[in-house]
Amino acid sequence: MDRLIIETVLSDVDEILISGDYSNTQEHPCLLLSYKAANIDQIIHAFDALKKLLANHEVSLLVCETMVSGMYDLEIVSDAMDEPVRINNKVIEHEEIRKLRGLLSNSPELKIATNVSQEENWIHADKVEIRVC
């Protein structure tokens, strides 16, 4: 599956949450991309294709604060792709960003997952950064 198709399908995200139990130091926090039930099969297929594309490569996640308060762009970056997968102009609640900043102060890693997969399906991001873009 082409990177642009993956990006287009995954851009339909409805909500972005930080989830998981972080009391276990071996668990990485999870950035959960939450989707409505309309296109579940497409989302699962696109996320699986992205996961396969990124396998055995280092992955970075860049969370870019936009000029509009509470609005962010996400970029999944890897040398496996010629350009990042971009999920632009998404609202992330202030509480979720606060949680993410707190978690990243302990570890620069997290998992990226969706709410639509029945099985444990996630991408490990080796480095996560929040910045104004």
N, C-alpha and C positions, 0 to 999 in steps of 0.2 A: 504494500500500500504506500502510496506517495506521501511525503511529509506534509504537503499542502492539504491533502484530503484528511489526514489525521488531525491537522490543526483546525480545519473547518468543522469537523464533527465534534472535537473536544471543546471548541469555543462556545458551544451551546450550554455551558455550565450555568446552573441556576444559583448555587450558593457555594461558598468556599469556607470550610471549617477546619479547625485544628482538633484532632481527636486522638484518643489512645490513653493508655495507662503508663505514665512516665515515672512511676515510683521504682520500677525496675530499670536500673542503669543500662542494661543491655538492650532495652527497647528504644527505638527511635520514635519520635513523635510522627504523626501522620497528617499531611495536608490532604484533606478529603475534598475531592471535586464532586459536588452533589448535583445530580441531574434529575429532571422530571422523567416520568415513565414513558414519554412519547417515543423516543428512539433508542431504547435500551440495547437492542441487538447491534446497531451501528456503533454506539459508544463502546460496548464491550469489544467489538471487532477492532475499532480504531486504537483503543488502549492496548490491546494485545499486540497489535502491529507495532506500536511505539515501543512497547516493552521488548519485543524481539529485535527491533532495530537498535536499541540501546544496550542490548546484552553484551557483557564483557567490555563495556566502555564506561569511562567516568562520566557522571552526569552532574550538572549544576542546575540549580533553580534560582532564578533571579526574580524577586518580587519588586516591581517598580512602582513607586508612588507617583501618581499622575498629578496634573495641575488641579484636578477636582478632588476635594477632600473625601476620603473613603473609597476612592476609585483606584484600582491597581491593574497593572499589566503583569502577567506571569510569562516567563521565558524559560523553557526547558532546553538546556544547552548541552551539546555533546559533540565530540569530534567525529561521531558516527554520522552526523548530519551536516549538510552544507550551510544550513541556517537553523536558528532555534525554532522550536514549536512555540508559537505565541498565542496566548489567550488574553486578549486585550479588553480593557475597559470593564472590569468586573468589580462589583462592590464587595469589599471585605469589611465586616464589622470591626469597629475599633477594638472591641474586646478580643477578637480573634487575632488581630495584629499584635496586640499587647501580649497575648499568650505566646505567639510565635517568637516575638523578640525575647521574651523571657527564656524560652526553651533554647533558642539559638545562642544565648549567652553561655549555656552549658555545653552545647555541642553544635557544630555547623552542619549536621546531617539530619535528614528526615526521610520519610517515605511519602510517595505521592500515590494516592489511590482514588478510586471512584466508589460511589455508593451503589452502583448497579450490578456489580459482579457478585455471583453467588459464592465464589471461592476466594480464597486469599490471593489477591492479585494487586501487586503494587510495584512501583519503580523506586529504587533506592537512589536518593540524591546525595552525593558525596559532599556537596557544598551548597549552602543556601545563603543568600544574601538579600537583605532588604535595603533599598536605596531609592533616592529621588532621581527620576530619569527625565 
